Amino acid sequence: MAELDDAALAAWRAFLTAHARVTRRISADLAAAGLPDLTWYDLLWTLYRAPGRSLRVNELASAVALSPTAMSRFVDRVEAAGCVRREADPDDRRALRVVITDDGVALLRRMWPVYKRGIETHFAAFLGRSPERVREMLARMAESARQATGQIT
């Protein structure tokens, strides 16, 4: 197996550090505004853009990178806040779908200005003239990892 060079390792560390710090900063900004953290936005946005604004728990877990068990517990909290509800899956009586509620859509809309400001300040400001190139590179990375794990989504 070939060794990674120092530049590749430094880029990897920079990627991890940037992701951790930017997401923590945005979550802190959301908390300062009296809003839930970024994981709530991720869950609500994923449901909002899904067909029928609903997904099965395992589909939702895959989309937001949580285990189905962790997602089920997280959905419990978001459901208790009235932002999602569970419904029987019409295609499989054994399964449940998680559906975003009107309150969930309203929360998503309240969170967006804070989240948008964080994206603009801590991410988009550094893209220069190559946002499409960066997006393509990150999409290729995500696809490579998805194929390696055999994920469907």
C-alpha angles and dihedrals in degrees: 000000000000119000120245113242122237092254093055092047091047090050090050092051091047090051092050093045094047092049093048096046097043094048091046090049093050091046090050090050090050091049091049088055090052093253132127120264128274094271089068091054091049092052095044094045091049091053093042092057096040120102107272087007089267141099137178114260092252091050090049092048091052092048094052098033101247128126114256089248093051090044092052091054091045091050088052089060095044090046091051087056089054095244097116137017133201119237133181112265107243090210096050121026090199093059134072128213124213112225127192113236129215087259089054091052090048091051091048089054092049091050096047100078092053092044092046091052090052092050091048094047103039103028119013092047088066099048095083111183096334110072091129092051091050091047091051092048093050091045090053090051092050092047092049091053092044092053092047091055096039093236117165096215 
